[in-house]
Amino acid sequence: MLSLGEDALAVSLVWAAFAHPVLTIGVLALVAVSAYVVATLFRFLRNATRRIFGREPAPKHR
């Protein structure tokens, strides 16, 4: 049943992309911004807990 639901979701998302392209771009932008915010908050919380418990934060890998 889960696979059938995923197939229905994929078809409906493709339909929505063709029927409402501007809305789809807006939703994709919102998802991208949300993923960035979640990653940034996770990094902040990880470094904050390391400082609180006496370990230095990991060096940045850039």
Backbone hydrogen bonds, N-H to C=O, Kabsch-Sander energy under -0.5 kcal/mol:
donor,donor_aa,acceptor,acceptor_aa,energy
5,G,1,M,-2.1
6,E,2,L,-2.4
7,D,3,S,-2.3
8,A,4,L,-2.1
9,L,5,G,-2.3
10,A,6,E,-2.5
11,V,7,D,-2.4
12,S,8,A,-2.3
13,L,9,L,-2.3
14,V,10,A,-2.1
15,W,11,V,-2.4
16,A,12,S,-2.5
17,A,13,L,-2.1
18,F,14,V,-1.8
19,A,15,W,-2.8
20,H,16,A,-2.8
24,T,20,H,-2.1
25,I,21,P,-2.2
26,G,22,V,-2.1
27,V,23,L,-2.4
28,L,24,T,-2.5
29,A,25,I,-2.3
30,L,26,G,-2.2
31,V,27,V,-2.4
32,A,28,L,-2.3
33,V,29,A,-2.5
34,S,30,L,-2.4
35,A,31,V,-2.3
36,Y,32,A,-2.0
37,V,33,V,-2.4
38,V,34,S,-2.5
39,A,35,A,-2.2
40,T,36,Y,-2.4
41,L,37,V,-2.7
42,F,38,V,-2.4
43,R,39,A,-2.2
44,F,40,T,-2.3
45,L,41,L,-2.7
46,R,42,F,-2.5
47,N,43,R,-2.3
48,A,44,F,-2.6
49,T,45,L,-2.4
50,R,46,R,-1.8
51,R,47,N,-2.0
52,I,48,A,-2.3
53,F,49,T,-2.1
54,G,51,R,-1.1
55,R,50,R,-2.4
62,R,60,K,-0.8
